[in-house]
Amino acid sequence: MTTAPNCSRPWEWKAISEIVSPTVNRPGRTPLRAWLTLAALFIAYICSFIDRMIVSLLVDQIKSDLNITDFQISLIQGLSFALFFTIASIPLGRLIDRVNRTRAIAVGIAAWSAATVACGQATSFIGLFLARMGVGVGEAVLSPAAYSIIADSFPRRRLGLAMGLFGLGSATGAGLAFMIGGGVVALVAQAETMSLPIFGTVRPWQFAFIVAGIPGFLIALAFLFIPDPGHTTRSSKNEGLPWAAIGAELRQRSGFYWSVFGGVAAVNLSVLGTVNWLPAMYMRGFQTDLATTGYIAGSLLIAGGLLGMVGGGAIMDRFGGGVAGARMRFCGWAVAIAVIPAIAFPLVPDIWLAGLLFVAFFTAAAAVVSAAPSVLQEMAPEGMRATIAAIYVFVVNAVGIGIGASVTAAISDSLFPGGDGIRNAMAIVAPLGYAIGAALFFNAARHAKR
C-alpha cells in the first residue's frame, strides 16, 4: 500500500509526484522560436567540439614540439579536460536550474574560447594541460543548459529529433575540428614558426588552436540576445526543490537512472577511446598525410553523426511513441549490433572498408546520444532537469573523456608498443564498452515505467 510522504517536507510530494509530467509546449513558445533556439544551441555545440577535439588531430605535432609520450597526450585529450568539466558540471547544473540559461551559456562559451586560445600559447606539457582544464570548465555549462532548454521548448513527440539535431553538433564539431585543423596546419606547414599580432611567435599547431578559439567570442555575444524560454516561471518553482528532492528522485528510480548513466558512459568510453586516436590510426596505419587524414576522419564523424543522431532520433519519435522503455531497448539493440564493426574497423587492411565500418560503429553511438538525454528529460521532474542532466554529464564524461583515450593508449603502450599498435588497442576498447552499454540499456528499459 502506498503512503503519502511526510507533510513536513511538502517539496518531496510535489517534486516527485505532482510535477512529473510529459514535456509540452508552454504558452507563448512558438515552433519558430523553438527551432531558432535549437539552431543557436547546435552552433554552440559545434564550437565546443571543435575546441575540444582539435587536439586529437595535432597529436604528432604536439608530441614532437613538447617531447611527450602518447600517454601524456592522452592526459591532455582526456583527463585535463574531464577533471574540471566533470567536477564543475553538477554545481553548474544546479545553478542553471535557477538562473537565465542562455546568459549562462554565453559566459561558458566565452570561457572555453579563451582557454582554447590559451592552448595556442602553451609551450610545455603542464601549460597545455592547465589550458585544457579551462576548456573543460567552460564547456560544463552548455550541455545541462541546452538539454533543459530543449525539453522546455519541444513537445515529447518531437524531443528525440530535437535532441538528435542538437547532438549532431558534437559529431559535426569533431569532424570540422579535424578538417579545419588539418587545413590550417597544412596551410602553414612550410613555416617553422609564425609571428602574430598580440600572440607573438607560434608554431603551426599553436596557430590551429588560436584559429579554433577566436570565433567562440562572437557566438557568446549572440547568446546574450537569445531569450530563455520560461526563465521567470521556472525560477519561482525551483525555490522549493532542495538537493534532498533530487536525491530522493535518484534513489526512487535508481535502477533506471544509473543504468542510463552507466550505459552511456560505457559507450562514451568506446567512442572517445577510438575517436581520439582515429587520426593517428590513419596516419600510422595507412600513411596518410595530416591534411588528408583530417578530411577523412572529419567526413566519417559527420556521416555517422548524421545517420545516428538525426536518423535515430526521428526513428525513435516515429516508432517509440515517447515511451522511455522503447527508446532504451532501441539503444540496447543499436550498440549490441555495432559490436561487430567495433571489432573490425581498426583491423581491416583496406582504408575505405575501415571508413565504412567506422561509420557503422559511430552511428550506433550517435543514436544513443540523441536517445538518452531525451529520455532523461522526459522522466526527470521539471524543477531538476538541468541538475539531473548535469549528473548525467558528470558520469558519462568522467568515464568517457576522463579515461577513454588513456585506456586505449595504455593498452597500446603495454601490449602493442611501436608502429601502429594503437589499432589493436582500439579493437579491444571499442567492442568491450559497447557490450557493457547494451546490457545496461536493456536493464534501463526494464526500469523505465513510472
N, C-alpha and C positions, 0 to 999 in steps of 0.2 A: 504494500500500500504506500502511495506517495504522500509525504507530508510537506506542508508549506515551510519554507525557510523561516528562520528566526526573524520576527518583525523588528527586532532591534537593529537589524542590518538590512534596511529596505533596499539598498543597492543590489543585494545578492539576487533577490527575486526579479527585479527589473532587468539587471544586466544579463541574466542567463535565461530568462523566460520571456519577458514581455517584449524586449527589443530585438529578439531574434526573428527576423522576417526576411522574405525574399527581397533582393535588391530591385528597386523600382525607380522609374524616373520621377524626380521630385518636381513640384510645380515650378515653372519659370526656367527649367533647364531644357532648352530646345535641342533637338537632334543635331542641328548645325553646330551649336556651341560645343556639344559633347565631342563631335568629330574633330573640330578645330583644336580643342584642348588635347585630344588624343594625338593629333598631328604634332603639336608642340612637345608633348612628352616623348614621342617617338624620336624627334630630332635630338632632344636632350640625351636620350638613351644611346643613340648613335655616337654622340660626342663623348659620352662616358666610356664607351667600349673602345673607341679609337685611342683615348688616353690610357686606358687600362691595358690594351693588348699590343700596342705598338712595340713594346719591349721584346716580345717574342720573335719578331722578325729581325731584330738587331742583335740577336744572341752572339753571333761570332764576332761582330764588330766591337761590341762591349767587352767581351772576353779578352780580345786582343789588346785593346787600349788599357783596360784596367787590370789585366793579368790575373784573371779569376777563373774558377772552375765551373763546370756545368752545374754542380750542386749549389755554388754561390749564386749563379744565375737563377736557379730555381727559387732561391730565397727572395730574390728581387722580384721575380714573377709572381710568387705566391705569398710567402709569409709576411713580407714587408707590407704588401697591400692589405692582406687579410687581418693583420694584427689590430689596426685601429678601425678598419672597416667593420669588422665583426663586433669589437668591443663597443664602438660608438653607435651601432645600429639600433640596439634596444632602447637606450635612453633617448636617442633622437626620434625613434618611432613613437615613444610615449609623448615627447614634446610635440611631434607633428599632429598627434590626435587633438592638440589643444590650440595650435596656432594657425595662422594663414599658411596653407601648404604650398601655394605657388611661390610666395616670397621665400619660404624656407628652401625651396628648390633653387631659386635664384642665388641664394647665399652658397648653397652646396656646389653649384656649377662654377661659380667664381673661385671657390676654394680649391676644387680639384684642378681647375685650369691653371691656377697659379702654381700648384705643386707640380704639374706636368712640365711647365716651363722651367721650374727649378731642376727637374731631372736633366734638362738640357744644359745645366750649369755644373752638374756633378762631375768631379774629377777623381773619385775614389769609390770603392765598394760601399763604405759607410755613408758617404754623401748621397749616393744613388738610393741606397736602402731607406734613408730617412726621408728623402723626397717622395719615394713611392708610398711611404706611410701616409704622407699628406694627401696623396691622391685618394687613398682609401677612406680617409675621414670625410672628404668632400662628397664622395660617391655614396656614402652610407645614408645620405638624405634622400636620394632620388627614388629608389625602389619602394620603400614603405609609403612615401607620399603619393607616388604615382598609382600604386595598387589601390589605395584608399580613394583617390580622386576618381579613378576609372569606375570603381564599384558604386560611387555616388552618382555617376553620370550616365550609366548604361543599364537597361533592364537586364534581368538574369538571362533571358533568351539570347542576348547579344554579348554576354560577358566573355564567353570563350573566345569569340572572334576579336573583341576589343583587346583582351589580354594578349592574344596571339599577335596582333598587329604591334602592340607595344613591345612585346618580347622580340619581335623581328628586329628591333633596333639593336639588340645585342649581337645577333649574327651579322647584320649589316655593318655595324660599327667595327666588329672584329675583322670582317672582310676588308672594309675600307682602310683599317689600320695597316693591314698587310700590303694593300695596293698603294696607299699613299706613302707609307714608309719605304717600300721598295722603289717607288718612283723618285722620291726625294733623294734618297741615298744614291741611286743610280745617276741622278742629275748632277750631283756634286761629287761623284766618286773620284774624279781625277784630282780633286784638291785634298791635300793632307789636312789642311785647316782652312777656315774662312773667318773673316772679320766682319762682325755685325754691329750696327749701332746699338748701344745700351748693353748688349750681351758680350761684346768683345770677341776674342778668338775662340772658335768652337770647332769640334770635329764634325764630320758628316752625320754620325748617329745622334750627336747632341742637337744639331740643326733640325733633325727629324722630330725630336721631342718638342722643340720650340714651335715649329710649324703646326704640330698637332694641338698644342695647348692654347694658342692665341685665340682661335675662333670661339672658344667657350665663353669668353667675356661678353661677346655680343649676344650669345644665346641667354646668358644670365640676365642681361639687361632687358631682353624681351619678356622674360618671366615676371618682371616687376609690374607689367601691364596686363597680365592674364589673371582674370578673377578666379577665386577659389570657390567652386560650387558648394554652397551650403555651409560656408565657414561660420556664420553667425549662429545658426541653429545647432550646428554640431558642437560649437564651443560651450553652449549653455547646457547641453545634455551631458557633456563629459565631466562636468563638475562633480557628479555623483558616482564616478567609476574609479575607485582606487585600485591599486595593484592587487589587492585581495580578490577583487572580482575577476581579474584576468587569471590569477592563479586558480580560482575555483573553476572557471571555464576550461582551462587546460587540464585540470585533474578530472573533471567530469567526462571529458571526451579525449582522454589521453591516448587511447588506442588509435583513434583517428588522427589527431594532430601529429603525434610523434612518428606514426608510420609515414605520413606525408613528408614531414621534415626529413626523416631518415632516408626515405626513398629518393627524394630529390637530391639530398646530399651525396648519396652513393652514385647517382647518375652524374652529378656535377664533378665528382672525383674522376670518373672515367673521362668525361669530356675535357676538363681542364688539364688532366694528366696526358692528354693526347694533343689537343689544340695548341697548347703552349709549346709543344715540340714539333708540330706539323711542319713549319718552315725548315727546321733543322733536319727532319726526316727527308724532305725533298732535296735539300742541298747536299746532305751527306750520302743519301742512298741513291739518288738519281742524278747527282752532279748538276743540278740546275743553278743558274746564277741568281743573285738576290732579287733583281727586278722581276724575273720570270717567276720565281718562287712566290713573290708577293701577289702577282696576278692570279696564279693557280690557286694558292691557298685561300685568297680572298674570294674568288669566284665559287669555290667549293662551299665555304661557310655561308655565303649569301644564298646559294641554291638550296642547301639543306635547311637553312632557316626559313626560307620562303615556303618550302614544301611542308615543313613540320609545324611551324608556328601559325601561319595563316591557314594552310590546308587542314591541319589538325584541329585548330580552334573552330573552323567552320563545320567540320565533321561532327565534333562534339556538340556544338549548338544544334545541329540538324537532327542527330540521332540520340544524343544523350538526354535531351529533354530537360536540361538543367538539373538532372539527378546526379548528386555527388558520387554515389557508388558507381554509376555507369562510367563517369569520367575517370575514376580511379582504375577501373578494370581496363579501360582503353589504354591508360598509361602502362599498366602492367603488361598487356599483350604487346604494346609497341616496343618496349625495351627488351622483352623476352625474345621476340623475333630478331631484334637487331643484334643479339649476341653473336650471331654468325658473321655478319660483316665486321663487327668489332674485332673479332679474332683475325679476319682475313686481310683487312685493308693495309695494315702495316707490313705484311709479309709478302704480298704478291709482287712479282718482279716487273710487271708492266705498269708504267706511270699512269696511263689512262684508266686501267681497271682499278688501280688503287684509289684514284679520284672518285670513281663511281661508287665503290664500296664505302668510301668515307662519307659521301653524301647520304647513303642509306643509313649508316651509323649515326650521323649527326641529325638526320631528320627525326629519328625517334626521340632524341634528347630535346629537340626543339618543340616537338608536340607536348612533351611533359612540361616544358617551361610555360606554355600557354594554358595548360590544364590546371596545374597545381595552384597557382595564385588565384585563379578564378574560383576554384572550389573553396579555398580558404576564405576568400572574401564573401562567398555565399553563406558559409557556415558560421563565420565569426559574428558575434553581436556587434551592432552598429557603433557602439561607443569605443570599441577596442580594435577596430580593423587594422589601423596603422601599426599598433603595438604588436599584434599577432603577426602581421606581415614582417615586422622588424625581427621578431624571434625566428621566423622562417628564414629570413635573410641571414641572420647570425649563424644558425645551424648549418644551412646549406653552404655558406661561403667559408665558415671555419674549416669545414672538411674539404670542399672543392678547391677554393682558392688557397687555403692555408697549407694543404699538404699534397694536392693533386700533382702539381709539377714536380715537387720534391720526391714523392714516392717513385715516380717514373724515372727521375734522374738517379735516385739511389739504387734502384734495381739495375739500371743500365751500367752504372759505375761498378757495382759489385759483381754482377753476373755476366755482363756482356761488355767489358771495357774496350774502348777504342773503336775506330771505324764507325759503322752505322748501327751499333748495338742498341741505340735508342729505339729502333723499330721493334726489336724483340721485347723490350720492356713495355712498349705501348700495347703489344699484343697480349700481355698479361693483365695490365691495369684496366684496359678498356672493357673486356667482357666480364671481368670479375665485378666491377661496380654495377654493370647492367643487371647481372644475375641477382645481386643483393637488392637492387632497386625494384625489380619486378616482384620479388617476394613481398616486399614491404607495401607496394601499391595494392596488391591483391588483399593484403591484410587491412589496409585503409578502407577498401571497398566494403569489407565486412562490417566495419565500424561506422560507416557513413550515415546511417539512418539517424535522424534526430527525433 
